[in-house]
Amino acid sequence: MDNASNNGTMMTALARIFAKRDIPFNACDRRIMCFAHVVDLCSGRVVSAVSAVSAVSAVSGGHDDSGDSSSSSDDSTAEPNLIAKARAAVCVIRGSGTRRDGFDKTIEEGNANGWFKVGTSPETVQLPKLQLLRDVRTRWDSVHHMLKRLRDMRPVWSYIPPDLIRAK
């Protein structure tokens, strides 16, 4: 059962019904939370916390409340909100048929011309013709899948024409 309050209400009602029949029943003890729902809630909180920390860091410029620079800060004083940037990149490409077609064309041309290289001693790779994945709030693992697909398609980004991003 999920963690909705109406399920708690149902368990309390069951406890009353069982009490009338002298059947021992503890509503709190007997309620079993849906593990997938708990994972979904936890992962959502982690993503929100990472995004909030990134936003606070960007606003404060890497300084704590006392105004002193944080000791862990390096040359770049703000952590970018990578999840928000990933969502924005996916939305730009997936936002229009022209951009999606241009993304596909870039993959086709890159594979044909040997543009895509990976590794420390760069090796040419053939990338599958895949589209980027959006994250979905109701799917706990969709952020992971979105980021993984972006990582898999990383060699394409250097070859996307700038006018494609501005296309409608």
C-alpha positions as CSV (number, residue, x, y, z in Angstrom):
1,M,0.0,0.0,0.0
2,D,1.3,3.5,-0.7
3,N,1.8,6.2,1.9
4,A,-1.4,8.2,1.2
5,S,-3.2,9.4,4.3
6,N,-6.4,7.7,3.2
7,N,-4.7,4.3,3.6
8,G,-3.9,5.3,7.2
9,T,-7.6,6.1,7.6
10,M,-8.5,2.7,6.2
11,M,-6.2,1.0,8.6
12,T,-7.7,2.9,11.6
13,A,-11.2,1.9,10.4
14,L,-10.1,-1.8,10.2
15,A,-8.7,-1.5,13.7
16,R,-12.2,-0.3,14.9
17,I,-14.0,-3.1,13.0
18,F,-11.6,-5.8,14.4
19,A,-11.9,-4.3,17.9
20,K,-15.7,-4.8,17.8
21,R,-15.0,-8.5,17.0
22,D,-12.3,-8.8,19.7
23,I,-9.6,-9.4,17.1
24,P,-6.3,-7.8,18.1
25,F,-5.1,-5.4,15.4
26,N,-2.7,-2.5,15.6
27,A,-3.2,-0.2,12.6
28,C,0.3,1.3,12.9
29,D,2.0,-2.0,13.4
30,R,0.2,-3.8,10.5
31,R,0.6,-1.1,7.9
32,I,3.2,-2.1,5.3
33,M,4.5,0.7,3.2
34,C,5.0,0.2,-0.5
35,F,8.8,-0.1,-1.0
36,A,8.7,1.3,-4.5
37,H,6.7,4.3,-3.2
38,V,9.2,4.9,-0.4
39,V,12.1,4.7,-2.9
40,D,10.3,7.2,-5.1
41,L,9.8,9.6,-2.3
42,C,13.4,9.3,-1.1
43,S,14.9,9.7,-4.5
44,G,12.7,12.7,-5.1
45,R,14.0,14.3,-1.9
46,V,17.6,13.6,-2.9
47,V,17.1,15.2,-6.3
48,S,15.4,18.2,-4.7
49,A,18.2,18.5,-2.1
50,V,20.9,18.3,-4.7
51,S,19.1,21.0,-6.7
52,A,18.5,23.2,-3.6
53,V,22.2,22.9,-2.5
54,S,23.3,23.9,-6.1
55,A,20.9,26.8,-6.1
56,V,22.0,28.1,-2.7
57,S,25.6,27.7,-3.7
58,A,25.0,29.6,-6.9
59,V,23.2,32.5,-5.1
60,S,25.7,32.8,-2.3
61,G,28.7,32.5,-4.7
62,G,30.3,29.8,-2.5
63,H,30.2,31.9,0.7
64,D,28.7,30.8,4.0
65,D,26.5,33.1,6.1
66,S,29.4,34.8,7.8
67,G,30.7,36.1,4.5
68,D,33.9,34.1,4.5
69,S,34.7,31.9,1.6
70,S,33.9,28.3,2.2
71,S,37.1,26.3,2.6
72,S,36.0,23.7,0.1
73,S,35.5,26.3,-2.6
74,D,37.9,26.2,-5.6
75,D,38.2,28.5,-8.6
76,S,34.6,27.9,-9.5
77,T,32.7,29.3,-6.6
78,A,29.3,27.8,-7.4
79,E,28.2,24.3,-8.2
80,P,26.0,24.2,-11.2
81,N,22.6,22.6,-10.9
82,L,23.5,19.7,-13.3
83,I,20.1,18.1,-13.1
84,A,18.4,21.4,-14.1
85,K,20.9,21.9,-16.9
86,A,20.3,18.3,-18.1
87,R,16.6,18.9,-18.1
88,A,17.0,22.1,-20.1
89,A,19.2,20.4,-22.7
90,V,16.8,17.6,-23.1
91,C,13.8,20.0,-23.4
92,V,15.6,22.1,-26.0
93,I,16.3,19.1,-28.2
94,R,13.0,17.3,-27.6
95,G,11.0,20.6,-27.8
96,S,10.6,20.6,-31.6
97,G,10.6,18.2,-34.4
98,T,13.2,20.2,-36.2
99,R,15.6,19.9,-33.3
100,R,15.0,16.1,-32.9
101,D,15.6,15.6,-36.6
102,G,18.7,17.7,-36.4
103,F,19.9,15.6,-33.5
104,D,19.3,12.5,-35.5
105,K,21.1,13.9,-38.5
106,T,24.1,14.9,-36.4
107,I,24.3,11.3,-35.1
108,E,24.1,9.9,-38.7
109,E,26.7,12.3,-40.1
110,G,29.0,11.7,-37.1
111,N,28.8,8.0,-37.5
112,A,29.4,8.2,-41.2
113,N,32.4,10.6,-40.9
114,G,34.0,9.1,-37.8
115,W,33.4,12.2,-35.6
116,F,32.7,10.5,-32.3
117,K,35.7,9.5,-30.2
118,V,35.8,8.3,-26.6
119,G,38.5,7.2,-24.2
120,T,41.9,8.4,-23.1
121,S,43.5,7.2,-26.4
122,P,40.5,8.4,-28.5
123,E,38.8,5.6,-30.4
124,T,36.2,6.2,-33.0
125,V,32.8,4.9,-32.0
126,Q,29.4,4.4,-33.7
127,L,26.6,5.8,-31.6
128,P,23.1,4.3,-31.8
129,K,20.4,6.6,-33.2
130,L,18.6,7.3,-29.9
131,Q,16.6,10.3,-28.7
132,L,17.2,11.9,-25.3
133,L,15.0,10.9,-22.5
134,R,13.0,13.2,-20.3
135,D,12.6,12.7,-16.6
136,V,9.1,12.1,-15.3
137,R,8.2,13.1,-11.7
138,T,6.2,9.9,-11.2
139,R,9.1,7.6,-12.1
140,W,11.8,7.5,-9.4
141,D,14.5,6.3,-11.8
142,S,13.8,8.6,-14.7
143,V,16.4,11.2,-13.6
144,H,19.0,8.4,-13.7
145,H,17.9,7.3,-17.2
146,M,17.9,10.9,-18.5
147,L,21.4,11.5,-17.1
148,K,22.7,8.1,-18.4
149,R,21.3,8.8,-21.9
150,L,22.9,12.2,-21.9
151,R,26.2,10.6,-20.9
152,D,25.9,8.0,-23.5
153,M,25.2,10.6,-26.2
154,R,28.0,12.9,-24.9
155,P,30.1,12.7,-28.1
156,V,27.3,14.3,-30.1
157,W,27.2,17.6,-28.2
158,S,30.4,18.9,-29.8
159,Y,28.9,18.6,-33.2
160,I,25.4,20.0,-32.8
161,P,25.2,23.1,-34.9
162,P,24.4,26.2,-32.8
163,D,21.6,27.2,-35.2
164,L,19.9,23.9,-34.4
165,I,19.5,25.0,-30.7
166,R,17.9,28.2,-31.8
167,A,15.6,26.6,-34.3
168,K,11.9,26.6,-33.6
